[in-house]
Amino acid sequence: MSGSNAGLRNSLQILSVISEHKVGVQFTELKKLCGGLSSGTLSRLLKVIIEEGWCEKGNEGFYHAAGKFRLAADNISGANNRESLIQNRLIRLAESSGESAALVNWNENGYMTFRNKHEMPESYHYLNIGKTNNSYAVHGFGMIGVAYSCDRARQQLIADYQGTEQQRTAYSQIIMQAREDGIIMAQDKGIRIASPVLTKDENFVGVCGISLLPREITDEQKQNYFDLVKEAARDLGSYF
């Protein structure tokens, strides 16, 4: 093992030990827990770690996690917390609607990537998380993606729509209506009801929705689904 690799591994081990001691750890105990590093090596590495802001030495000789370490931990915790909020909100949407729910990321080249999902046993089943789908012409989630793309991307995606000029015009009208309404219901292999996920600054960050197995639904059921999906999309936007 090269000296630089050994130094890096030893530094990470030091940080790992410090992170496990909320009240701090003294030099002798730290040396023992780090596999018997020599005092000289431990002192040299601690000096660099302290200078870089990852740990600090208290008045009583205890080494504690410092600013950079706590900030990194907070960022990781915040990210994990957001993922938990997102997943729990999709579960609520699925259970309240009785249908499978998903959140997708949108790429303005026409691809959507499944980010989170919660599937109900008797409802539609999605692609695996991380899988992409470019059926933006017929998939309700993708149609919302087109509707909320920038003008240039939206115009290009509509221009690339496979069909007659009349069909392309009709598709464009559907897309613009979806943007105005903030929701769409479309049918391909299933019935998709989808809404944009917008941050408080109105930045478009994804598409939330539910998917139903093909069947007839009443106007009352449709409106109930719309209300549930729009509410979930608003909540999800507050997490970003």
RAWOPE-V743958 format. One record per residue. N is the residue number from 1. PHI is phi in radians with two decimals (none if undefined). Layout:
n-><N;N>
phi-><PHI;PHI>
This chain:
n-><1;2;3;4;5;6;7;8;9;10;11;12;13;14;15;16;17;18;19;20;21;22;23;24;25;26;27;28;29;30;31;32;33;34;35;36;37;38;39;40;41;42;43;44;45;46;47;48;49;50;51;52;53;54;55;56;57;58;59;60;61;62;63;64;65;66;67;68;69;70;71;72;73;74;75;76;77;78;79;80;81;82;83;84;85;86;87;88;89;90;91;92;93;94;95;96;97;98;99;100;101;102;103;104;105;106;107;108;109;110;111;112;113;114;115;116;117;118;119;120;121;122;123;124;125;126;127;128;129;130;131;132;133;134;135;136;137;138;139;140;141;142;143;144;145;146;147;148;149;150;151;152;153;154;155;156;157;158;159;160;161;162;163;164;165;166;167;168;169;170;171;172;173;174;175;176;177;178;179;180;181;182;183;184;185;186;187;188;189;190;191;192;193;194;195;196;197;198;199;200;201;202;203;204;205;206;207;208;209;210;211;212;213;214;215;216;217;218;219;220;221;222;223;224;225;226;227;228;229;230;231;232;233;234;235;236;237;238;239;240>
phi-><none;-1.22;-1.06;-1.16;-1.15;-1.12;-1.12;-1.15;-1.06;-1.13;-1.13;-1.12;-1.14;-1.05;-1.10;-1.11;-1.13;-1.06;-1.14;-1.51;-2.13;-1.10;-1.60;1.71;-2.48;-1.43;-0.98;-1.10;-1.20;-1.09;-1.07;-1.13;-1.26;-1.63;1.37;1.36;-0.99;-1.14;-1.04;-1.11;-1.15;-1.10;-1.08;-1.13;-1.20;-1.08;-1.03;-1.18;-1.08;-1.18;-1.05;-1.47;1.49;-1.64;-2.62;-2.52;-1.89;-1.36;-1.09;-1.69;1.49;-1.58;-1.61;-2.15;-1.14;-1.93;-0.88;-1.10;-1.13;-1.17;-1.12;-1.08;-1.12;-1.13;-1.10;-1.14;-1.09;-1.13;-1.11;-1.12;-1.14;-1.12;-1.07;-1.16;-1.08;-1.07;-1.12;-1.12;-1.20;-1.16;-1.08;-1.08;-1.10;-1.11;-1.26;-1.30;-1.61;1.37;-2.21;-1.13;-2.17;-2.63;-2.16;-2.11;-1.50;-2.08;-1.95;-1.20;-1.45;1.83;-1.92;-2.01;-2.07;-1.27;-1.74;-2.50;-2.76;-2.49;-1.79;-1.52;-0.96;-1.77;-1.99;-1.19;-2.00;-1.52;-1.12;-1.16;-1.01;1.62;-1.38;-1.95;-2.50;-2.00;-1.47;-1.16;-1.24;-2.22;-1.44;-0.97;-1.08;-1.16;-1.16;-1.14;-1.02;-1.08;-1.03;-1.82;-1.29;-1.10;-0.95;-1.10;-1.15;-1.09;-1.08;-1.20;-1.13;-1.17;-1.09;-1.46;-1.02;-1.45;2.96;-1.32;-1.07;-1.13;-1.17;-1.14;-1.13;-1.10;-1.09;-1.05;-1.15;-1.10;-1.08;-1.20;-1.18;-1.11;-1.16;-1.19;-1.40;1.30;-2.91;-2.59;-2.13;-2.40;-2.22;-2.25;-1.37;-2.60;-1.66;-1.89;-2.12;-2.38;-2.49;-1.27;-1.76;-2.06;-1.28;-1.09;-1.62;1.19;-1.43;-1.44;-2.08;2.89;-2.27;-2.01;-3.08;-2.19;-2.26;-1.96;-1.15;-0.96;-3.02;-1.42;-2.25;-1.39;-1.07;-1.14;-1.11;-1.02;-1.13;-1.10;-1.06;-1.01;-1.08;-1.14;-1.22;-1.08;-1.11;-1.12;-1.10;-1.09;-1.10;-1.09;-1.06;-1.27;-1.52;-1.80>
